Amino acid sequence: MAQLRHDHTEFVARDVAVVVVGPENAQGFADYWQKERLPFIGLPDPKASVLKLYGQEVNIFKLGRMPAQVLIDKTGFARFVHYGHDMSDIPSNQEILALVDELNNPNSIT
Amino acid sequence: MPRVSLNQTAPNFSLPDFSGNEFTLADLNGKKIVLLVFNRTFA
């Protein structure tokens, strides 16, 4: 989350809305957002409705939900989907920003 | 458990943010690219 905050201006510059969904309740989100001064959208999902809709994995041997990221273009299509296998299995911001650049300029040669 | 497929329409949803403002994914269609991050926990 700290890395996302660090690079948030890069996402904003590319017309990306960062939306974080998690199992905590609204107070848990509010406390964490204030403590960490997070600039993006935080959606509490204590009933796991969206988490289930998007198939976030639960691994009881690794103590809970695995991270996942979905990059959605402006037409509403999922263009990058990553389901982590453990807590460290998260794509880098640079990787995601490179994909965003391709979405914003599909004719570019990278 | 279902998973989102690449190059398919991402499932729409609505949820209130932690301040109580309703967020609907489809509202960003045509306006923003969306990076949806599924967090595990803040602990």
Backbone of each chain as nested JSON, in Angstrom:
{
  "chains": [
    {"id": "A", "residues": [
      {"number": 1, "name": "MET", "atoms": {"N": [0.836, -1.209, 0.0], "CA": [0.0, 0.0, 0.0], "C": [0.871, 1.259, 0.0]}},
      {"number": 2, "name": "ALA", "atoms": {"N": [2.006, 1.168, 0.695], "CA": [2.92, 2.31, 0.733], "C": [3.488, 2.588, -0.656]}},
      {"number": 3, "name": "GLN", "atoms": {"N": [3.773, 1.529, -1.401], "CA": [4.286, 1.711, -2.758], "C": [3.238, 2.359, -3.665]}},
      {"number": 4, "name": "LEU", "atoms": {"N": [2.005, 1.947, -3.489], "CA": [0.922, 2.549, -4.27], "C": [0.801, 4.031, -3.948]}},
      {"number": 5, "name": "ARG", "atoms": {"N": [0.921, 4.356, -2.675], "CA": [0.857, 5.769, -2.289], "C": [2.02, 6.537, -2.907]}},
      {"number": 6, "name": "HIS", "atoms": {"N": [3.206, 5.929, -2.849], "CA": [4.402, 6.58, -3.357], "C": [4.271, 6.927, -4.84]}},
      {"number": 7, "name": "ASP", "atoms": {"N": [3.656, 6.014, -5.598], "CA": [3.553, 6.203, -7.048], "C": [2.187, 6.723, -7.487]}},
      {"number": 8, "name": "HIS", "atoms": {"N": [1.37, 7.148, -6.537], "CA": [0.004, 7.52, -6.888], "C": [-0.047, 8.639, -7.921]}},
      {"number": 9, "name": "THR", "atoms": {"N": [0.858, 9.594, -7.819], "CA": [0.845, 10.697, -8.791], "C": [1.09, 10.181, -10.205]}},
      {"number": 10, "name": "GLU", "atoms": {"N": [1.893, 9.109, -10.315], "CA": [2.143, 8.511, -11.632], "C": [0.851, 7.918, -12.206]}},
      {"number": 11, "name": "PHE", "atoms": {"N": [0.062, 7.312, -11.324], "CA": [-1.219, 6.76, -11.773], "C": [-2.188, 7.879, -12.154]}},
      {"number": 12, "name": "VAL", "atoms": {"N": [-2.248, 8.892, -11.332], "CA": [-3.157, 10.011, -11.609], "C": [-2.791, 10.679, -12.932]}},
      {"number": 13, "name": "ALA", "atoms": {"N": [-1.492, 10.83, -13.166], "CA": [-1.033, 11.467, -14.403], "C": [-1.457, 10.672, -15.631]}},
      {"number": 14, "name": "ARG", "atoms": {"N": [-1.69, 9.389, -15.429], "CA": [-2.091, 8.513, -16.544], "C": [-3.602, 8.26, -16.555]}},
      {"number": 15, "name": "ASP", "atoms": {"N": [-4.333, 9.058, -15.787], "CA": [-5.8, 8.943, -15.794], "C": [-6.283, 7.623, -15.196]}},
      {"number": 16, "name": "VAL", "atoms": {"N": [-5.576, 7.176, -14.163], "CA": [-5.937, 5.918, -13.509], "C": [-6.545, 6.211, -12.136]}},
      {"number": 17, "name": "ALA", "atoms": {"N": [-7.693, 5.603, -11.872], "CA": [-8.274, 5.648, -10.532], "C": [-7.855, 4.375, -9.799]}},
      {"number": 18, "name": "VAL", "atoms": {"N": [-7.183, 4.549, -8.665], "CA": [-6.775, 3.409, -7.842], "C": [-7.873, 3.157, -6.812]}},
      {"number": 19, "name": "VAL", "atoms": {"N": [-8.392, 1.937, -6.817], "CA": [-9.507, 1.576, -5.946], "C": [-9.106, 0.34, -5.138]}},
      {"number": 20, "name": "VAL", "atoms": {"N": [-9.102, 0.473, -3.823], "CA": [-8.7, -0.629, -2.953], "C": [-9.937, -1.221, -2.282]}},
      {"number": 21, "name": "VAL", "atoms": {"N": [-10.107, -2.529, -2.426], "CA": [-11.213, -3.25, -1.794], "C": [-10.616, -4.194, -0.754]}},
      {"number": 22, "name": "GLY", "atoms": {"N": [-11.209, -4.23, 0.43], "CA": [-10.677, -5.111, 1.465], "C": [-11.75, -5.579, 2.419]}},
      {"number": 23, "name": "PRO", "atoms": {"N": [-11.42, -6.556, 3.246], "CA": [-12.421, -7.164, 4.121], "C": [-12.727, -6.376, 5.395]}},
      {"number": 24, "name": "GLU", "atoms": {"N": [-11.957, -5.33, 5.673], "CA": [-12.212, -4.564, 6.893], "C": [-13.506, -3.766, 6.782]}},
      {"number": 25, "name": "ASN", "atoms": {"N": [-14.003, -3.325, 7.921], "CA": [-15.205, -2.49, 7.913], "C": [-14.818, -1.023, 7.669]}},
      {"number": 26, "name": "ALA", "atoms": {"N": [-15.828, -0.168, 7.586], "CA": [-15.592, 1.238, 7.249], "C": [-14.668, 1.918, 8.254]}},
      {"number": 27, "name": "GLN", "atoms": {"N": [-14.838, 1.614, 9.535], "CA": [-13.982, 2.251, 10.542], "C": [-12.534, 1.806, 10.386]}},
      {"number": 28, "name": "GLY", "atoms": {"N": [-12.355, 0.519, 10.093], "CA": [-11.004, 0.017, 9.862], "C": [-10.34, 0.712, 8.689]}},
      {"number": 29, "name": "PHE", "atoms": {"N": [-11.098, 0.914, 7.62], "CA": [-10.58, 1.65, 6.459], "C": [-10.266, 3.088, 6.831]}},
      {"number": 30, "name": "ALA", "atoms": {"N": [-11.207, 3.727, 7.5], "CA": [-11.027, 5.148, 7.819], "C": [-9.779, 5.345, 8.684]}},
      {"number": 31, "name": "ASP", "atoms": {"N": [-9.601, 4.48, 9.672], "CA": [-8.435, 4.596, 10.556], "C": [-7.139, 4.411, 9.774]}},
      {"number": 32, "name": "TYR", "atoms": {"N": [-7.133, 3.4, 8.913], "CA": [-5.906, 3.104, 8.162], "C": [-5.607, 4.206, 7.15]}},
      {"number": 33, "name": "TRP", "atoms": {"N": [-6.639, 4.704, 6.493], "CA": [-6.454, 5.765, 5.496], "C": [-5.896, 7.036, 6.144]}},
      {"number": 34, "name": "GLN", "atoms": {"N": [-6.416, 7.319, 7.339], "CA": [-5.932, 8.51, 8.047], "C": [-4.499, 8.315, 8.515]}},
      {"number": 35, "name": "LYS", "atoms": {"N": [-4.23, 7.143, 9.055], "CA": [-2.889, 6.86, 9.588], "C": [-1.841, 6.893, 8.486]}},
      {"number": 36, "name": "GLU", "atoms": {"N": [-2.171, 6.3, 7.344], "CA": [-1.196, 6.184, 6.255], "C": [-1.318, 7.297, 5.22]}},
      {"number": 37, "name": "ARG", "atoms": {"N": [-2.289, 8.182, 5.399], "CA": [-2.52, 9.306, 4.488], "C": [-2.644, 8.806, 3.035]}},
      {"number": 38, "name": "LEU", "atoms": {"N": [-3.523, 7.857, 2.855], "CA": [-3.686, 7.259, 1.526], "C": [-4.607, 8.116, 0.666]}},
      {"number": 39, "name": "PRO", "atoms": {"N": [-4.229, 8.353, -0.593], "CA": [-4.994, 9.275, -1.44], "C": [-6.029, 8.604, -2.328]}},
      {"number": 40, "name": "PHE", "atoms": {"N": [-6.096, 7.278, -2.307], "CA": [-6.984, 6.633, -3.267], "C": [-8.301, 6.19, -2.624]}},
      {"number": 41, "name": "ILE", "atoms": {"N": [-9.158, 5.606, -3.468], "CA": [-10.497, 5.212, -3.033], "C": [-10.409, 3.925, -2.215]}},
      {"number": 42, "name": "GLY", "atoms": {"N": [-11.051, 3.896, -1.068], "CA": [-11.062, 2.704, -0.224], "C": [-12.478, 2.185, -0.037]}},
      {"number": 43, "name": "LEU", "atoms": {"N": [-12.682, 0.927, -0.386], "CA": [-14.022, 0.34, -0.324], "C": [-14.053, -0.817, 0.67]}},
      {"number": 44, "name": "PRO", "atoms": {"N": [-14.664, -0.612, 1.814], "CA": [-14.824, -1.723, 2.76], "C": [-15.79, -2.759, 2.199]}},
      {"number": 45, "name": "ASP", "atoms": {"N": [-15.406, -4.006, 2.318], "CA": [-16.258, -5.086, 1.803], "C": [-16.308, -6.222, 2.832]}},
      {"number": 46, "name": "PRO", "atoms": {"N": [-16.824, -5.905, 4.036], "CA": [-16.804, -6.923, 5.097], "C": [-17.655, -8.147, 4.786]}},
      {"number": 47, "name": "LYS", "atoms": {"N": [-18.632, -7.994, 3.888], "CA": [-19.437, -9.159, 3.495], "C": [-18.808, -9.918, 2.33]}},
      {"number": 48, "name": "ALA", "atoms": {"N": [-17.69, -9.408, 1.838], "CA": [-16.917, -10.062, 0.782], "C": [-17.7, -10.221, -0.516]}},
      {"number": 49, "name": "SER", "atoms": {"N": [-18.656, -9.346, -0.769], "CA": [-19.462, -9.484, -1.99], "C": [-18.622, -9.255, -3.246]}},
      {"number": 50, "name": "VAL", "atoms": {"N": [-17.821, -8.202, -3.24], "CA": [-16.984, -7.923, -4.412], "C": [-15.768, -8.847, -4.424]}},
      {"number": 51, "name": "LEU", "atoms": {"N": [-15.262, -9.142, -3.259], "CA": [-14.115, -10.051, -3.179], "C": [-14.47, -11.402, -3.792]}},
      {"number": 52, "name": "LYS", "atoms": {"N": [-15.694, -11.862, -3.536], "CA": [-16.148, -13.129, -4.124], "C": [-16.442, -12.964, -5.608]}},
      {"number": 53, "name": "LEU", "atoms": {"N": [-17.062, -11.827, -5.966], "CA": [-17.392, -11.573, -7.369], "C": [-16.149, -11.638, -8.247]}},
      {"number": 54, "name": "TYR", "atoms": {"N": [-15.05, -11.145, -7.702], "CA": [-13.805, -11.113, -8.464], "C": [-12.9, -12.301, -8.155]}},
      {"number": 55, "name": "GLY", "atoms": {"N": [-13.352, -13.173, -7.287], "CA": [-12.62, -14.422, -7.076], "C": [-11.326, -14.282, -6.313]}},
      {"number": 56, "name": "GLN", "atoms": {"N": [-11.274, -13.324, -5.37], "CA": [-10.066, -13.232, -4.553], "C": [-9.909, -14.523, -3.76]}},
      {"number": 57, "name": "GLU", "atoms": {"N": [-8.729, -15.107, -3.823], "CA": [-8.512, -16.405, -3.196], "C": [-8.318, -16.293, -1.691]}},
      {"number": 58, "name": "VAL", "atoms": {"N": [-8.809, -17.327, -1.021], "CA": [-8.581, -17.444, 0.418], "C": [-7.743, -18.69, 0.636]}},
      {"number": 59, "name": "ASN", "atoms": {"N": [-6.648, -18.515, 1.322], "CA": [-5.772, -19.648, 1.621], "C": [-5.66, -19.773, 3.133]}},
      {"number": 60, "name": "ILE", "atoms": {"N": [-6.324, -20.784, 3.68], "CA": [-6.362, -20.905, 5.14], "C": [-4.988, -21.243, 5.702]}},
      {"number": 61, "name": "PHE", "atoms": {"N": [-4.124, -21.79, 4.864], "CA": [-2.789, -22.121, 5.365], "C": [-1.872, -20.903, 5.371]}},
      {"number": 62, "name": "LYS", "atoms": {"N": [-2.285, -19.868, 4.649], "CA": [-1.481, -18.643, 4.625], "C": [-2.24, -17.503, 5.296]}},
      {"number": 63, "name": "LEU", "atoms": {"N": [-3.157, -17.887, 6.143], "CA": [-3.81, -16.918, 7.026], "C": [-4.603, -15.857, 6.283]}},
      {"number": 64, "name": "GLY", "atoms": {"N": [-5.424, -16.292, 5.344], "CA": [-6.381, -15.331, 4.823], "C": [-6.354, -15.137, 3.338]}},
      {"number": 65, "name": "ARG", "atoms": {"N": [-6.741, -13.921, 2.932], "CA": [-6.938, -13.622, 1.52], "C": [-5.615, -13.29, 0.845]}},
      {"number": 66, "name": "MET", "atoms": {"N": [-5.513, -13.746, -0.38], "CA": [-4.336, -13.459, -1.179], "C": [-4.568, -12.163, -1.95]}},
      {"number": 67, "name": "PRO", "atoms": {"N": [-3.519, -11.412, -2.214], "CA": [-3.707, -10.159, -2.958], "C": [-4.079, -10.424, -4.409]}},
      {"number": 68, "name": "ALA", "atoms": {"N": [-4.801, -9.5, -4.994], "CA": [-5.159, -9.596, -6.411], "C": [-5.247, -8.185, -6.976]}},
      {"number": 69, "name": "GLN", "atoms": {"N": [-4.942, -8.068, -8.271], "CA": [-5.03, -6.782, -8.958], "C": [-5.714, -6.993, -10.3]}},
      {"number": 70, "name": "VAL", "atoms": {"N": [-6.592, -6.058, -10.646], "CA": [-7.267, -6.085, -11.939], "C": [-7.169, -4.685, -12.547]}},
      {"number": 71, "name": "LEU", "atoms": {"N": [-6.642, -4.608, -13.764], "CA": [-6.553, -3.328, -14.461], "C": [-7.665, -3.289, -15.509]}},
      {"number": 72, "name": "ILE", "atoms": {"N": [-8.515, -2.285, -15.425], "CA": [-9.709, -2.194, -16.266], "C": [-9.575, -0.956, -17.155]}},
      {"number": 73, "name": "ASP", "atoms": {"N": [-9.741, -1.144, -18.453], "CA": [-9.591, 0.003, -19.354], "C": [-10.866, 0.872, -19.351]}},
      {"number": 74, "name": "LYS", "atoms": {"N": [-10.831, 1.928, -20.146], "CA": [-11.938, 2.891, -20.095], "C": [-13.224, 2.363, -20.722]}},
      {"number": 75, "name": "THR", "atoms": {"N": [-13.147, 1.241, -21.411], "CA": [-14.368, 0.627, -21.936], "C": [-14.924, -0.415, -20.98]}},
      {"number": 76, "name": "GLY", "atoms": {"N": [-14.245, -0.611, -19.848], "CA": [-14.749, -1.551, -18.846], "C": [-14.22, -2.967, -18.998]}},
      {"number": 77, "name": "PHE", "atoms": {"N": [-13.231, -3.153, -19.87], "CA": [-12.656, -4.48, -20.086], "C": [-11.465, -4.69, -19.153]}},
      {"number": 78, "name": "ALA", "atoms": {"N": [-11.372, -5.9, -18.629], "CA": [-10.215, -6.265, -17.803], "C": [-9.035, -6.531, -18.733]}},
      {"number": 79, "name": "ARG", "atoms": {"N": [-7.965, -5.765, -18.58], "CA": [-6.808, -5.896, -19.465], "C": [-5.609, -6.523, -18.788]}},
      {"number": 80, "name": "PHE", "atoms": {"N": [-5.653, -6.622, -17.482], "CA": [-4.592, -7.282, -16.726], "C": [-5.23, -7.828, -15.465]}},
      {"number": 81, "name": "VAL", "atoms": {"N": [-4.992, -9.108, -15.224], "CA": [-5.553, -9.759, -14.041], "C": [-4.449, -10.55, -13.372]}},
      {"number": 82, "name": "HIS", "atoms": {"N": [-4.254, -10.306, -12.102], "CA": [-3.209, -11.03, -11.37], "C": [-3.761, -11.484, -10.033]}},
      {"number": 83, "name": "TYR", "atoms": {"N": [-3.713, -12.791, -9.823], "CA": [-4.097, -13.35, -8.533], "C": [-2.826, -13.827, -7.84]}},
      {"number": 84, "name": "GLY", "atoms": {"N": [-2.522, -13.215, -6.723], "CA": [-1.294, -13.573, -6.018], "C": [-1.388, -14.925, -5.342]}},
      {"number": 85, "name": "HIS", "atoms": {"N": [-0.239, -15.597, -5.294], "CA": [-0.179, -16.899, -4.615], "C": [0.294, -16.773, -3.176]}},
      {"number": 86, "name": "ASP", "atoms": {"N": [0.905, -15.644, -2.855], "CA": [1.247, -15.353, -1.467], "C": [1.316, -13.839, -1.317]}},
      {"number": 87, "name": "MET", "atoms": {"N": [1.581, -13.389, -0.123], "CA": [1.503, -11.951, 0.154], "C": [2.524, -11.134, -0.621]}},
      {"number": 88, "name": "SER", "atoms": {"N": [3.614, -11.771, -1.023], "CA": [4.649, -11.028, -1.753], "C": [4.433, -11.094, -3.262]}},
      {"number": 89, "name": "ASP", "atoms": {"N": [3.423, -11.826, -3.683], "CA": [3.17, -12.004, -5.113], "C": [2.287, -10.871, -5.624]}},
      {"number": 90, "name": "ILE", "atoms": {"N": [2.9, -9.708, -5.752], "CA": [2.204, -8.496, -6.183], "C": [3.017, -7.871, -7.316]}},
      {"number": 91, "name": "PRO", "atoms": {"N": [2.39, -7.583, -8.46], "CA": [3.152, -6.966, -9.546], "C": [3.654, -5.584, -9.15]}},
      {"number": 92, "name": "SER", "atoms": {"N": [4.794, -5.2, -9.724], "CA": [5.36, -3.897, -9.389], "C": [4.518, -2.787, -10.017]}},
      {"number": 93, "name": "ASN", "atoms": {"N": [4.595, -1.608, -9.419], "CA": [3.903, -0.458, -9.997], "C": [4.436, -0.15, -11.393]}},
      {"number": 94, "name": "GLN", "atoms": {"N": [5.739, -0.379, -11.579], "CA": [6.33, -0.088, -12.897], "C": [5.712, -0.989, -13.964]}},
      {"number": 95, "name": "GLU", "atoms": {"N": [5.479, -2.239, -13.599], "CA": [4.865, -3.167, -14.538], "C": [3.452, -2.706, -14.899]}},
      {"number": 96, "name": "ILE", "atoms": {"N": [2.7, -2.303, -13.896], "CA": [1.328, -1.863, -14.14], "C": [1.311, -0.541, -14.917]}},
      {"number": 97, "name": "LEU", "atoms": {"N": [2.216, 0.371, -14.565], "CA": [2.264, 1.65, -15.275], "C": [2.626, 1.451, -16.752]}},
      {"number": 98, "name": "ALA", "atoms": {"N": [3.482, 0.495, -17.032], "CA": [3.831, 0.204, -18.425], "C": [2.597, -0.302, -19.183]}},
      {"number": 99, "name": "LEU", "atoms": {"N": [1.795, -1.118, -18.523], "CA": [0.558, -1.586, -19.156], "C": [-0.412, -0.432, -19.378]}},
      {"number": 100, "name": "VAL", "atoms": {"N": [-0.478, 0.464, -18.408], "CA": [-1.352, 1.634, -18.54], "C": [-0.913, 2.482, -19.738]}},
      {"number": 101, "name": "ASP", "atoms": {"N": [0.398, 2.637, -19.891], "CA": [0.899, 3.418, -21.033], "C": [0.466, 2.787, -22.353]}},
      {"number": 102, "name": "GLU", "atoms": {"N": [0.467, 1.468, -22.385], "CA": [0.018, 0.787, -23.608], "C": [-1.478, 1.021, -23.839]}},
      {"number": 103, "name": "LEU", "atoms": {"N": [-2.257, 1.008, -22.77], "CA": [-3.697, 1.255, -22.91], "C": [-3.963, 2.678, -23.383]}},
      {"number": 104, "name": "ASN", "atoms": {"N": [-3.171, 3.62, -22.863], "CA": [-3.376, 5.021, -23.221], "C": [-2.869, 5.343, -24.616]}},
      {"number": 105, "name": "ASN", "atoms": {"N": [-1.95, 4.538, -25.105], "CA": [-1.365, 4.789, -26.411], "C": [-1.147, 3.462, -27.125]}},
      {"number": 106, "name": "PRO", "atoms": {"N": [-2.227, 2.844, -27.581], "CA": [-2.131, 1.482, -28.121], "C": [-1.285, 1.374, -29.387]}},
      {"number": 107, "name": "ASN", "atoms": {"N": [-1.002, 2.488, -30.034], "CA": [-0.205, 2.427, -31.255], "C": [1.287, 2.583, -31.004]}},
      {"number": 108, "name": "SER", "atoms": {"N": [1.631, 2.786, -29.727], "CA": [3.043, 2.986, -29.421], "C": [3.791, 1.664, -29.522]}},
      {"number": 109, "name": "ILE", "atoms": {"N": [5.057, 1.771, -29.867], "CA": [5.923, 0.591, -29.902], "C": [6.836, 0.677, -28.695]}},
      {"number": 110, "name": "THR", "atoms": {"N": [6.716, -0.306, -27.81], "CA": [7.535, -0.264, -26.589], "C": [8.579, -1.341, -26.638]}}
    ]},
    {"id": "B", "residues": [
      {"number": 1, "name": "MET", "atoms": {"N": [-14.656, -20.783, -7.026], "CA": [-14.881, -19.336, -6.958], "C": [-14.566, -18.706, -8.321]}},
      {"number": 2, "name": "PRO", "atoms": {"N": [-15.453, -17.831, -8.85], "CA": [-15.226, -17.263, -10.179], "C": [-13.998, -16.37, -10.205]}},
      {"number": 3, "name": "ARG", "atoms": {"N": [-13.422, -16.283, -11.36], "CA": [-12.31, -15.371, -11.569], "C": [-12.646, -14.461, -12.736]}},
      {"number": 4, "name": "VAL", "atoms": {"N": [-12.005, -13.331, -12.766], "CA": [-12.224, -12.399, -13.861], "C": [-11.37, -12.835, -15.038]}},
      {"number": 5, "name": "SER", "atoms": {"N": [-11.964, -12.841, -16.217], "CA": [-11.237, -13.256, -17.414], "C": [-10.653, -12.05, -18.115]}},
      {"number": 6, "name": "LEU", "atoms": {"N": [-9.476, -12.268, -18.666], "CA": [-8.794, -11.217, -19.401], "C": [-9.588, -10.86, -20.657]}},
      {"number": 7, "name": "ASN", "atoms": {"N": [-9.616, -9.575, -20.967], "CA": [-10.284, -9.068, -22.172], "C": [-11.784, -9.32, -22.192]}},
      {"number": 8, "name": "GLN", "atoms": {"N": [-12.353, -9.461, -21.026], "CA": [-13.804, -9.532, -20.865], "C": [-14.234, -8.352, -19.996]}},
      {"number": 9, "name": "THR", "atoms": {"N": [-15.501, -8.002, -20.097], "CA": [-16.002, -6.906, -19.267], "C": [-15.85, -7.258, -17.789]}},
      {"number": 10, "name": "ALA", "atoms": {"N": [-15.242, -6.36, -17.055], "CA": [-15.085, -6.586, -15.614], "C": [-16.453, -6.479, -14.941]}},
      {"number": 11, "name": "PRO", "atoms": {"N": [-16.763, -7.378, -14.018], "CA": [-18.078, -7.327, -13.36], "C": [-18.309, -5.987, -12.665]}},
      {"number": 12, "name": "ASN", "atoms": {"N": [-19.476, -5.416, -12.921], "CA": [-19.8, -4.156, -12.26], "C": [-20.227, -4.418, -10.818]}},
      {"number": 13, "name": "PHE", "atoms": {"N": [-20.007, -3.428, -9.972], "CA": [-20.444, -3.524, -8.584], "C": [-20.595, -2.124, -8.019]}},
      {"number": 14, "name": "SER", "atoms": {"N": [-21.337, -2.038, -6.952], "CA": [-21.469, -0.797, -6.191], "C": [-21.195, -1.094, -4.73]}},
      {"number": 15, "name": "LEU", "atoms": {"N": [-20.427, -0.23, -4.104], "CA": [-20.158, -0.329, -2.668], "C": [-19.999, 1.084, -2.122]}},
      {"number": 16, "name": "PRO", "atoms": {"N": [-20.432, 1.338, -0.899], "CA": [-20.101, 2.624, -0.286], "C": [-18.635, 2.664, 0.119]}},
      {"number": 17, "name": "ASP", "atoms": {"N": [-17.983, 3.81, -0.112], "CA": [-16.614, 3.926, 0.394], "C": [-16.668, 4.128, 1.907]}},
      {"number": 18, "name": "PHE", "atoms": {"N": [-15.502, 4.238, 2.535], "CA": [-15.512, 4.266, 3.994], "C": [-16.114, 5.547, 4.568]}},
      {"number": 19, "name": "SER", "atoms": {"N": [-16.351, 6.526, 3.691], "CA": [-17.04, 7.743, 4.13], "C": [-18.536, 7.692, 3.859]}},
      {"number": 20, "name": "GLY", "atoms": {"N": [-18.986, 6.595, 3.22], "CA": [-20.406, 6.436, 2.964], "C": [-20.853, 6.858, 1.581]}},
      {"number": 21, "name": "ASN", "atoms": {"N": [-19.915, 7.331, 0.754], "CA": [-20.263, 7.724, -0.612], "C": [-20.312, 6.489, -1.509]}},
      {"number": 22, "name": "GLU", "atoms": {"N": [-21.399, 6.377, -2.276], "CA": [-21.56, 5.203, -3.121], "C": [-20.563, 5.224, -4.279]}},
      {"number": 23, "name": "PHE", "atoms": {"N": [-19.885, 4.128, -4.463], "CA": [-18.961, 3.964, -5.593], "C": [-19.533, 2.899, -6.514]}},
      {"number": 24, "name": "THR", "atoms": {"N": [-19.647, 3.225, -7.81], "CA": [-20.093, 2.254, -8.805], "C": [-19.036, 2.174, -9.897]}},
      {"number": 25, "name": "LEU", "atoms": {"N": [-18.528, 0.993, -10.113], "CA": [-17.432, 0.825, -11.069], "C": [-17.803, 1.364, -12.447]}},
      {"number": 26, "name": "ALA", "atoms": {"N": [-19.019, 1.056, -12.907], "CA": [-19.426, 1.44, -14.266], "C": [-19.46, 2.953, -14.457]}},
      {"number": 27, "name": "ASP", "atoms": {"N": [-19.544, 3.708, -13.369], "CA": [-19.54, 5.17, -13.487], "C": [-18.232, 5.694, -14.075]}},
      {"number": 28, "name": "LEU", "atoms": {"N": [-17.171, 4.875, -14.001], "CA": [-15.875, 5.316, -14.508], "C": [-15.661, 4.935, -15.969]}},
      {"number": 29, "name": "ASN", "atoms": {"N": [-16.611, 4.175, -16.538], "CA": [-16.507, 3.812, -17.955], "C": [-16.43, 5.07, -18.816]}},
      {"number": 30, "name": "GLY", "atoms": {"N": [-15.449, 5.071, -19.704], "CA": [-15.274, 6.212, -20.589], "C": [-14.554, 7.376, -19.944]}},
      {"number": 31, "name": "LYS", "atoms": {"N": [-14.236, 7.255, -18.662], "CA": [-13.594, 8.37, -17.95], "C": [-12.21, 8.013, -17.444]}},
      {"number": 32, "name": "LYS", "atoms": {"N": [-12.09, 6.851, -16.808], "CA": [-10.845, 6.494, -16.134], "C": [-10.462, 5.045, -16.409]}},
      {"number": 33, "name": "ILE", "atoms": {"N": [-9.164, 4.805, -16.441], "CA": [-8.663, 3.442, -16.271], "C": [-8.754, 3.151, -14.774]}},
      {"number": 34, "name": "VAL", "atoms": {"N": [-9.062, 1.928, -14.414], "CA": [-9.225, 1.588, -12.998], "C": [-8.228, 0.494, -12.623]}},
      {"number": 35, "name": "LEU", "atoms": {"N": [-7.459, 0.748, -11.587], "CA": [-6.643, -0.306, -10.98], "C": [-7.37, -0.753, -9.716]}},
      {"number": 36, "name": "LEU", "atoms": {"N": [-7.919, -1.957, -9.805], "CA": [-8.662, -2.523, -8.685], "C": [-7.696, -3.385, -7.869]}},
      {"number": 37, "name": "VAL", "atoms": {"N": [-7.527, -3.028, -6.626], "CA": [-6.573, -3.733, -5.762], "C": [-7.35, -4.445, -4.663]}},
      {"number": 38, "name": "PHE", "atoms": {"N": [-7.186, -5.747, -4.606], "CA": [-7.832, -6.519, -3.544], "C": [-6.816, -6.749, -2.446]}},
      {"number": 39, "name": "ASN", "atoms": {"N": [-7.086, -6.113, -1.345], "CA": [-6.152, -6.152, -0.23], "C": [-6.465, -7.337, 0.667]}},
      {"number": 40, "name": "ARG", "atoms": {"N": [-5.477, -7.761, 1.412], "CA": [-5.694, -8.861, 2.338], "C": [-6.186, -8.323, 3.673]}},
      {"number": 41, "name": "THR", "atoms": {"N": [-5.381, -7.533, 4.288], "CA": [-5.726, -6.961, 5.583], "C": [-4.759, -5.828, 5.867]}},
      {"number": 42, "name": "PHE", "atoms": {"N": [-5.126, -4.929, 6.733], "CA": [-4.242, -3.814, 7.074], "C": [-3.32, -4.168, 8.227]}},
      {"number": 43, "name": "ALA", "atoms": {"N": [-3.589, -5.302, 8.888], "CA": [-2.797, -5.659, 10.073], "C": [-1.377, -6.01, 9.67]}}
    ]}
  ]
}
